[in-house]
């Protein structure tokens, strides 16, 4: 892929992103005030975040991988369920992944 092609693709993607953002601002406010729309938006946000976490945890290119990230995610989920502060959740998950990798798993 040539340098010019890359720039054309980057500029086209930027234009599409700008158009989507502009379209969001042009939606009439009374459409967004509907309870169904607000509920759907909240659910879509949570679903997208869950999908991103899942892909980043067990995905490696085109393959599914079970390594130290999966138990670390489990530790983070338990810490969140116990209402631990966010920094504690991150440290516990990182320590779990690092410990398992140090033991040769993942």
N, CA, C and O atoms as a GROMACS GRO file, in nm:
protein
  424
    1UNK      N    1   0.085  -0.117   0.000
    1UNK     CA    2   0.000   0.000   0.000
    1UNK      C    3   0.090   0.124   0.000
    1UNK      O    4   0.179   0.136   0.084
    2UNK      N    5   0.066   0.213  -0.092
    2UNK     CA    6   0.150   0.331  -0.104
    2UNK      C    7   0.114   0.433   0.004
    2UNK      O    8   0.009   0.425   0.068
    3UNK      N    9   0.203   0.528   0.021
    3UNK     CA   10   0.182   0.632   0.121
    3UNK      C   11   0.059   0.716   0.086
    3UNK      O   12  -0.016   0.755   0.175
    4UNK      N   13   0.039   0.742  -0.041
    4UNK     CA   14  -0.078   0.822  -0.084
    4UNK      C   15  -0.208   0.747  -0.054
    4UNK      O   16  -0.306   0.808  -0.013
    5UNK      N   17  -0.209   0.618  -0.075
    5UNK     CA   18  -0.329   0.538  -0.048
    5UNK      C   19  -0.362   0.539   0.101
    5UNK      O   20  -0.478   0.551   0.140
    6UNK      N   21  -0.260   0.528   0.182
    6UNK     CA   22  -0.281   0.530   0.328
    6UNK      C   23  -0.343   0.664   0.368
    6UNK      O   24  -0.437   0.667   0.447
    7UNK      N   25  -0.290   0.772   0.316
    7UNK     CA   26  -0.344   0.904   0.350
    7UNK      C   27  -0.487   0.921   0.301
    7UNK      O   28  -0.569   0.981   0.371
    8UNK      N   29  -0.518   0.870   0.184
    8UNK     CA   30  -0.655   0.878   0.133
    8UNK      C   31  -0.749   0.801   0.225
    8UNK      O   32  -0.857   0.849   0.257
    9UNK      N   33  -0.708   0.682   0.267
    9UNK     CA   34  -0.791   0.601   0.357
    9UNK      C   35  -0.807   0.672   0.492
    9UNK      O   36  -0.918   0.674   0.547
   10UNK      N   37  -0.701   0.728   0.546
   10UNK     CA   38  -0.709   0.799   0.674
   10UNK      C   39  -0.802   0.919   0.664
   10UNK      O   40  -0.886   0.941   0.752
   11UNK      N   41  -0.788   0.996   0.556
   11UNK     CA   42  -0.875   1.113   0.539
   11UNK      C   43  -1.021   1.072   0.517
   11UNK      O   44  -1.112   1.138   0.569
   12UNK      N   45  -1.044   0.966   0.442
   12UNK     CA   46  -1.182   0.919   0.421
   12UNK      C   47  -1.243   0.871   0.552
   12UNK      O   48  -1.359   0.902   0.582
   13UNK      N   49  -1.167   0.797   0.630
   13UNK     CA   50  -1.217   0.749   0.760
   13UNK      C   51  -1.244   0.867   0.853
   13UNK      O   52  -1.342   0.865   0.928
   14UNK      N   53  -1.159   0.967   0.849
   14UNK     CA   54  -1.180   1.086   0.931
   14UNK      C   55  -1.308   1.158   0.890
   14UNK      O   56  -1.384   1.204   0.975
   15UNK      N   57  -1.332   1.168   0.761
   15UNK     CA   58  -1.454   1.234   0.712
   15UNK      C   59  -1.578   1.157   0.754
   15UNK      O   60  -1.678   1.217   0.793
   16UNK      N   61  -1.572   1.026   0.747
   16UNK     CA   62  -1.686   0.944   0.789
   16UNK      C   63  -1.711   0.961   0.939
   16UNK      O   64  -1.826   0.976   0.981
   17UNK      N   65  -1.605   0.960   1.019
   17UNK     CA   66  -1.621   0.979   1.164
   17UNK      C   67  -1.681   1.116   1.194
   17UNK      O   68  -1.768   1.129   1.280
   18UNK      N   69  -1.633   1.219   1.124
   18UNK     CA   70  -1.687   1.354   1.144
   18UNK      C   71  -1.835   1.360   1.107
   18UNK      O   72  -1.915   1.421   1.177
   19UNK      N   73  -1.871   1.296   0.996
   19UNK     CA   74  -2.010   1.295   0.951
   19UNK      C   75  -2.100   1.223   1.052
   19UNK      O   76  -2.211   1.269   1.078
   20UNK      N   77  -2.052   1.113   1.109
   20UNK     CA   78  -2.130   1.042   1.211
   20UNK      C   79  -2.149   1.128   1.336
   20UNK      O   80  -2.258   1.133   1.393
   21UNK      N   81  -2.042   1.194   1.376
   21UNK     CA   82  -2.050   1.281   1.493
   21UNK      C   83  -2.147   1.397   1.467
   21UNK      O   84  -2.227   1.432   1.553
   22UNK      N   85  -2.138   1.456   1.348
   22UNK     CA   86  -2.229   1.565   1.312
   22UNK      C   87  -2.374   1.517   1.307
   22UNK      O   88  -2.464   1.588   1.351
   23UNK      N   89  -2.395   1.398   1.254
   23UNK     CA   90  -2.531   1.342   1.249
   23UNK      C   91  -2.588   1.325   1.389
   23UNK      O   92  -2.707   1.348   1.411
   24UNK      N   93  -2.504   1.286   1.483
   24UNK     CA   94  -2.548   1.272   1.621
   24UNK      C   95  -2.591   1.405   1.681
   24UNK      O   96  -2.685   1.410   1.761
   25UNK      N   97  -2.524   1.512   1.644
   25UNK     CA   98  -2.560   1.644   1.695
   25UNK      C   99  -2.685   1.701   1.627
   25UNK      O  100  -2.753   1.788   1.683
   26UNK      N  101  -2.716   1.652   1.508
   26UNK     CA  102  -2.830   1.704   1.433
   26UNK      C  103  -2.960   1.631   1.463
   26UNK      O  104  -3.066   1.672   1.417
   27UNK      N  105  -2.953   1.523   1.540
   27UNK     CA  106  -3.074   1.450   1.578
   27UNK      C  107  -3.158   1.539   1.669
   27UNK      O  108  -3.106   1.597   1.764
   28UNK      N  109  -3.287   1.552   1.641
   28UNK     CA  110  -3.372   1.636   1.728
   28UNK      C  111  -3.370   1.587   1.872
   28UNK      O  112  -3.373   1.467   1.899
   29UNK      N  113  -3.366   1.682   1.964
   29UNK     CA  114  -3.353   1.648   2.106
   29UNK      C  115  -3.472   1.568   2.159
   29UNK      O  116  -3.455   1.484   2.247
   30UNK      N  117  -3.590   1.593   2.106
   30UNK     CA  118  -3.706   1.520   2.157
   30UNK      C  119  -3.701   1.371   2.120
   30UNK      O  120  -3.766   1.290   2.185
   31UNK      N  121  -3.625   1.336   2.015
   31UNK     CA  122  -3.607   1.194   1.982
   31UNK      C  123  -3.525   1.125   2.090
   31UNK      O  124  -3.551   1.010   2.126
   32UNK      N  125  -3.425   1.197   2.142
   32UNK     CA  126  -3.335   1.138   2.242
   32UNK      C  127  -3.398   1.136   2.381
   32UNK      O  128  -3.351   1.062   2.468
   33UNK      N  129  -3.503   1.215   2.403
   33UNK     CA  130  -3.567   1.221   2.534
   33UNK      C  131  -3.656   1.099   2.561
   33UNK      O  132  -3.697   1.077   2.675
   34UNK      N  133  -3.684   1.022   2.459
   34UNK     CA  134  -3.768   0.903   2.476
   34UNK      C  135  -3.697   0.802   2.566
   34UNK      O  136  -3.577   0.779   2.552
   35UNK      N  137  -3.773   0.743   2.659
   35UNK     CA  138  -3.715   0.648   2.755
   35UNK      C  139  -3.655   0.526   2.686
   35UNK      O  140  -3.552   0.475   2.728
   36UNK      N  141  -3.721   0.480   2.579
   36UNK     CA  142  -3.672   0.363   2.506
   36UNK      C  143  -3.535   0.389   2.445
   36UNK      O  144  -3.448   0.302   2.447
   37UNK      N  145  -3.516   0.508   2.391
   37UNK     CA  146  -3.388   0.544   2.329
   37UNK      C  147  -3.279   0.550   2.435
   37UNK      O  148  -3.169   0.500   2.414
   38UNK      N  149  -3.308   0.612   2.548
   38UNK     CA  150  -3.208   0.621   2.656
   38UNK      C  151  -3.170   0.484   2.708
   38UNK      O  152  -3.052   0.457   2.732
   39UNK      N  153  -3.268   0.396   2.727
   39UNK     CA  154  -3.241   0.261   2.776
   39UNK      C  155  -3.157   0.182   2.675
   39UNK      O  156  -3.063   0.112   2.712
   40UNK      N  157  -3.194   0.195   2.548
   40UNK     CA  158  -3.120   0.125   2.443
   40UNK      C  159  -2.976   0.175   2.435
   40UNK      O  160  -2.884   0.095   2.420
   41UNK      N  161  -2.957   0.306   2.444
   41UNK     CA  162  -2.822   0.362   2.439
   41UNK      C  163  -2.737   0.310   2.555
   41UNK      O  164  -2.620   0.279   2.536
   42UNK      N  165  -2.796   0.302   2.673
   42UNK     CA  166  -2.721   0.251   2.789
   42UNK      C  167  -2.685   0.104   2.770
   42UNK      O  168  -2.575   0.062   2.804
   43UNK      N  169  -2.778   0.025   2.716
   43UNK     CA  170  -2.752  -0.117   2.696
   43UNK      C  171  -2.648  -0.140   2.586
   43UNK      O  172  -2.564  -0.229   2.598
   44UNK      N  173  -2.654  -0.061   2.480
   44UNK     CA  174  -2.557  -0.075   2.371
   44UNK      C  175  -2.417  -0.041   2.422
   44UNK      O  176  -2.320  -0.107   2.386
   45UNK      N  177  -2.407   0.062   2.504
   45UNK     CA  178  -2.277   0.100   2.560
   45UNK      C  179  -2.218  -0.014   2.642
   45UNK      O  180  -2.101  -0.048   2.628
   46UNK      N  181  -2.299  -0.073   2.729
   46UNK     CA  182  -2.252  -0.184   2.812
   46UNK      C  183  -2.215  -0.305   2.727
   46UNK      O  184  -2.115  -0.372   2.754
   47UNK      N  185  -2.294  -0.333   2.625
   47UNK     CA  186  -2.266  -0.448   2.538
   47UNK      C  187  -2.136  -0.428   2.460
   47UNK      O  188  -2.058  -0.522   2.445
   48UNK      N  189  -2.113  -0.308   2.410
   48UNK     CA  190  -1.989  -0.281   2.337
   48UNK      C  191  -1.867  -0.292   2.429
   48UNK      O  192  -1.764  -0.345   2.388
   49UNK      N  193  -1.880  -0.243   2.552
   49UNK     CA  194  -1.768  -0.256   2.646
   49UNK      C  195  -1.741  -0.402   2.680
   49UNK      O  196  -1.626  -0.444   2.686
   50UNK      N  197  -1.847  -0.480   2.701
   50UNK     CA  198  -1.829  -0.623   2.729
   50UNK      C  199  -1.765  -0.695   2.611
   50UNK      O  200  -1.679  -0.781   2.631
   51UNK      N  201  -1.805  -0.661   2.490
   51UNK     CA  202  -1.746  -0.723   2.372
   51UNK      C  203  -1.599  -0.687   2.360
   51UNK      O  204  -1.516  -0.773   2.328
   52UNK      N  205  -1.565  -0.561   2.385
   52UNK     CA  206  -1.424  -0.519   2.378
   52UNK      C  207  -1.340  -0.593   2.480
   52UNK      O  208  -1.230  -0.639   2.449
   53UNK      N  209  -1.389  -0.603   2.603
   53UNK     CA  210  -1.315  -0.673   2.708
   53UNK      C  211  -1.296  -0.820   2.671
   53UNK      O  212  -1.188  -0.875   2.690
   54UNK      N  213  -1.400  -0.883   2.618
   54UNK     CA  214  -1.392  -1.024   2.580
   54UNK      C  215  -1.290  -1.046   2.470
   54UNK      O  216  -1.208  -1.137   2.477
   55UNK      N  217  -1.295  -0.963   2.368
   55UNK     CA  218  -1.201  -0.977   2.255
   55UNK      C  219  -1.058  -0.955   2.301
   55UNK      O  220  -0.967  -1.028   2.261
   56UNK      N  221  -1.037  -0.855   2.385
   56UNK     CA  222  -0.902  -0.827   2.432
   56UNK      C  223  -0.852  -0.933   2.531
   56UNK      O  224  -0.731  -0.951   2.546
   57UNK      N  225  -0.943  -1.002   2.598
   57UNK     CA  226  -0.902  -1.102   2.696
   57UNK      C  227  -0.869  -1.236   2.632
   57UNK      O  228  -0.767  -1.296   2.666
   58UNK      N  229  -0.952  -1.284   2.542
   58UNK     CA  230  -0.931  -1.419   2.488
   58UNK      C  231  -0.895  -1.419   2.340
   58UNK      O  232  -0.884  -1.526   2.280
   59UNK      N  233  -0.878  -1.303   2.281
   59UNK     CA  234  -0.844  -1.299   2.139
   59UNK      C  235  -0.697  -1.273   2.117
   59UNK      O  236  -0.633  -1.196   2.189
   60UNK      N  237  -0.644  -1.340   2.015
   60UNK     CA  238  -0.507  -1.316   1.972
   60UNK      C  239  -0.503  -1.333   1.821
   60UNK      O  240  -0.478  -1.442   1.771
   61UNK      N  241  -0.529  -1.225   1.750
   61UNK     CA  242  -0.539  -1.235   1.605
   61UNK      C  243  -0.664  -1.309   1.566
   61UNK      O  244  -0.775  -1.267   1.599
   62UNK      N  245  -0.647  -1.420   1.497
   62UNK     CA  246  -0.760  -1.502   1.453
   62UNK      C  247  -0.787  -1.619   1.545
   62UNK      O  248  -0.873  -1.702   1.515
   63UNK      N  249  -0.716  -1.629   1.657
   63UNK     CA  250  -0.729  -1.745   1.745
   63UNK      C  251  -0.784  -1.704   1.881
   63UNK      O  252  -0.774  -1.589   1.923
   64UNK      N  253  -0.843  -1.801   1.948
   64UNK     CA  254  -0.884  -1.783   2.087
   64UNK      C  255  -0.774  -1.838   2.177
   64UNK      O  256  -0.723  -1.948   2.155
   65UNK      N  257  -0.738  -1.760   2.278
   65UNK     CA  258  -0.627  -1.797   2.364
   65UNK      C  259  -0.672  -1.785   2.510
   65UNK      O  260  -0.730  -1.684   2.550
   66UNK      N  261  -0.644  -1.888   2.588
   66UNK     CA  262  -0.667  -1.882   2.731
   66UNK      C  263  -0.530  -1.872   2.797
   66UNK      O  264  -0.453  -1.968   2.799
   67UNK      N  265  -0.501  -1.754   2.849
   67UNK     CA  266  -0.373  -1.733   2.915
   67UNK      C  267  -0.397  -1.659   3.046
   67UNK      O  268  -0.507  -1.665   3.101
   68UNK      N  269  -0.298  -1.590   3.096
   68UNK     CA  270  -0.307  -1.524   3.226
   68UNK      C  271  -0.409  -1.412   3.230
   68UNK      O  272  -0.449  -1.369   3.338
   69UNK      N  273  -0.451  -1.363   3.115
   69UNK     CA  274  -0.549  -1.254   3.113
   69UNK      C  275  -0.686  -1.297   3.165
   69UNK      O  276  -0.756  -1.219   3.229
   70UNK      N  277  -0.723  -1.421   3.137
   70UNK     CA  278  -0.857  -1.468   3.177
   70UNK      C  279  -0.872  -1.477   3.330
   70UNK      O  280  -0.971  -1.425   3.382
   71UNK      N  281  -0.780  -1.539   3.402
   71UNK     CA  282  -0.793  -1.536   3.549
   71UNK      C  283  -0.781  -1.395   3.605
   71UNK      O  284  -0.846  -1.363   3.705
   72UNK      N  285  -0.700  -1.310   3.542
   72UNK     CA  286  -0.689  -1.171   3.587
   72UNK      C  287  -0.822  -1.099   3.573
   72UNK      O  288  -0.860  -1.020   3.659
   73UNK      N  289  -0.894  -1.126   3.465
   73UNK     CA  290  -1.027  -1.069   3.446
   73UNK      C  291  -1.122  -1.120   3.553
   73UNK      O  292  -1.205  -1.045   3.605
   74UNK      N  293  -1.111  -1.248   3.587
   74UNK     CA  294  -1.195  -1.304   3.693
   74UNK      C  295  -1.168  -1.239   3.827
   74UNK      O  296  -1.261  -1.209   3.902
   75UNK      N  297  -1.041  -1.216   3.858
   75UNK     CA  298  -1.005  -1.148   3.984
   75UNK      C  299  -1.061  -1.006   3.983
   75UNK      O  300  -1.112  -0.959   4.085
   76UNK      N  301  -1.050  -0.938   3.870
   76UNK     CA  302  -1.104  -0.802   3.860
   76UNK      C  303  -1.255  -0.802   3.878
   76UNK      O  304  -1.310  -0.712   3.944
   77UNK      N  305  -1.323  -0.901   3.822
   77UNK     CA  306  -1.469  -0.908   3.835
   77UNK      C  307  -1.509  -0.929   3.981
   77UNK      O  308  -1.604  -0.868   4.029
   78UNK      N  309  -1.437  -1.016   4.050
   78UNK     CA  310  -1.467  -1.040   4.192
   78UNK      C  311  -1.440  -0.914   4.273
   78UNK      O  312  -1.519  -0.878   4.360
   79UNK      N  313  -1.329  -0.847   4.245
   79UNK     CA  314  -1.297  -0.724   4.318
   79UNK      C  315  -1.403  -0.617   4.293
   79UNK      O  316  -1.441  -0.544   4.385
   80UNK      N  317  -1.451  -0.607   4.170
   80UNK     CA  318  -1.557  -0.511   4.141
   80UNK      C  319  -1.686  -0.549   4.212
   80UNK      O  320  -1.758  -0.462   4.261
   81UNK      N  321  -1.716  -0.679   4.216
   81UNK     CA  322  -1.836  -0.724   4.286
   81UNK      C  323  -1.829  -0.692   4.435
   81UNK      O  324  -1.932  -0.668   4.499
   82UNK      N  325  -1.709  -0.692   4.489
   82UNK     CA  326  -1.690  -0.658   4.631
   82UNK      C  327  -1.676  -0.507   4.652
   82UNK      O  328  -1.648  -0.462   4.763
   83UNK      N  329  -1.696  -0.431   4.545
   83UNK     CA  330  -1.692  -0.284   4.547
   83UNK      C  331  -1.557  -0.229   4.589
   83UNK      O  332  -1.549  -0.131   4.663
   84UNK      N  333  -1.450  -0.291   4.541
   84UNK     CA  334  -1.315  -0.240   4.566
   84UNK      C  335  -1.293  -0.114   4.483
   84UNK      O  336  -1.353  -0.099   4.376
   85UNK      N  337  -1.208  -0.024   4.530
   85UNK     CA  338  -1.176   0.094   4.450
   85UNK      C  339  -1.111   0.053   4.317
   85UNK      O  340  -1.045  -0.051   4.308
   86UNK      N  341  -1.131   0.136   4.216
   86UNK     CA  342  -1.085   0.102   4.081
   86UNK      C  343  -0.935   0.073   4.078
   86UNK      O  344  -0.892  -0.022   4.012
   87UNK      N  345  -0.854   0.152   4.146
   87UNK     CA  346  -0.710   0.131   4.144
   87UNK      C  347  -0.674  -0.005   4.205
   87UNK      O  348  -0.580  -0.070   4.161
   88UNK      N  349  -0.749  -0.047   4.306
   88UNK     CA  350  -0.726  -0.178   4.368
   88UNK      C  351  -0.761  -0.289   4.268
   88UNK      O  352  -0.690  -0.389   4.259
   89UNK      N  353  -0.869  -0.271   4.194
   89UNK     CA  354  -0.909  -0.368   4.093
   89UNK      C  355  -0.799  -0.383   3.988
   89UNK      O  356  -0.762  -0.495   3.952
   90UNK      N  357  -0.747  -0.272   3.941
   90UNK     CA  358  -0.642  -0.275   3.838
   90UNK      C  359  -0.516  -0.342   3.893
   90UNK      O  360  -0.455  -0.425   3.825
   91UNK      N  361  -0.476  -0.305   4.013
   91UNK     CA  362  -0.354  -0.363   4.072
   91UNK      C  363  -0.370  -0.514   4.095
   91UNK      O  364  -0.279  -0.591   4.067
   92UNK      N  365  -0.486  -0.555   4.145
   92UNK     CA  366  -0.509  -0.698   4.167
   92UNK      C  367  -0.506  -0.777   4.036
   92UNK      O  368  -0.446  -0.884   4.028
   93UNK      N  369  -0.570  -0.723   3.932
   93UNK     CA  370  -0.571  -0.792   3.803
   93UNK      C  371  -0.431  -0.798   3.744
   93UNK      O  372  -0.390  -0.902   3.692
   94UNK      N  373  -0.358  -0.688   3.752
   94UNK     CA  374  -0.221  -0.686   3.699
   94UNK      C  375  -0.130  -0.781   3.777
   94UNK      O  376  -0.048  -0.851   3.717
   95UNK      N  377  -0.145  -0.783   3.908
   95UNK     CA  378  -0.064  -0.874   3.990
   95UNK      C  379  -0.097  -1.019   3.961
   95UNK      O  380  -0.007  -1.104   3.958
   96UNK      N  381  -0.224  -1.049   3.939
   96UNK     CA  382  -0.263  -1.186   3.904
   96UNK      C  383  -0.202  -1.229   3.772
   96UNK      O  384  -0.145  -1.338   3.762
   97UNK      N  385  -0.213  -1.144   3.671
   97UNK     CA  386  -0.156  -1.177   3.540
   97UNK      C  387  -0.006  -1.189   3.549
   97UNK      O  388   0.052  -1.282   3.492
   98UNK      N  389   0.060  -1.098   3.620
   98UNK     CA  390   0.206  -1.103   3.631
   98UNK      C  391   0.249  -1.228   3.707
   98UNK      O  392   0.345  -1.294   3.669
   99UNK      N  393   0.179  -1.260   3.815
   99UNK     CA  394   0.214  -1.379   3.891
   99UNK      C  395   0.200  -1.505   3.812
   99UNK      O  396   0.287  -1.592   3.818
  100UNK      N  397   0.091  -1.518   3.738
  100UNK     CA  398   0.072  -1.638   3.656
  100UNK      C  399   0.174  -1.647   3.543
  100UNK      O  400   0.221  -1.756   3.509
  101UNK      N  401   0.208  -1.534   3.486
  101UNK     CA  402   0.311  -1.536   3.381
  101UNK      C  403   0.448  -1.570   3.438
  101UNK      O  404   0.528  -1.637   3.373
  102UNK      N  405   0.474  -1.523   3.560
  102UNK     CA  406   0.601  -1.557   3.625
  102UNK      C  407   0.610  -1.707   3.655
  102UNK      O  408   0.718  -1.765   3.657
  103UNK      N  409   0.494  -1.768   3.679
  103UNK     CA  410   0.490  -1.911   3.704
  103UNK      C  411   0.490  -1.993   3.574
  103UNK      O  412   0.490  -2.116   3.577
  104UNK      N  413   0.490  -1.922   3.461
  104UNK     CA  414   0.501  -1.990   3.332
  104UNK      C  415   0.368  -2.019   3.265
  104UNK      O  416   0.364  -2.093   3.166
  105UNK      N  417   0.259  -1.963   3.316
  105UNK     CA  418   0.128  -1.988   3.253
  105UNK      C  419   0.086  -1.862   3.179
  105UNK      O  420   0.062  -1.758   3.239
  106UNK      N  421   0.078  -1.873   3.048
  106UNK     CA  422   0.035  -1.759   2.968
  106UNK      C  423   0.150  -1.685   2.919
  106UNK      O  424   0.135  -1.585   2.849
   0.00000   0.00000   0.00000
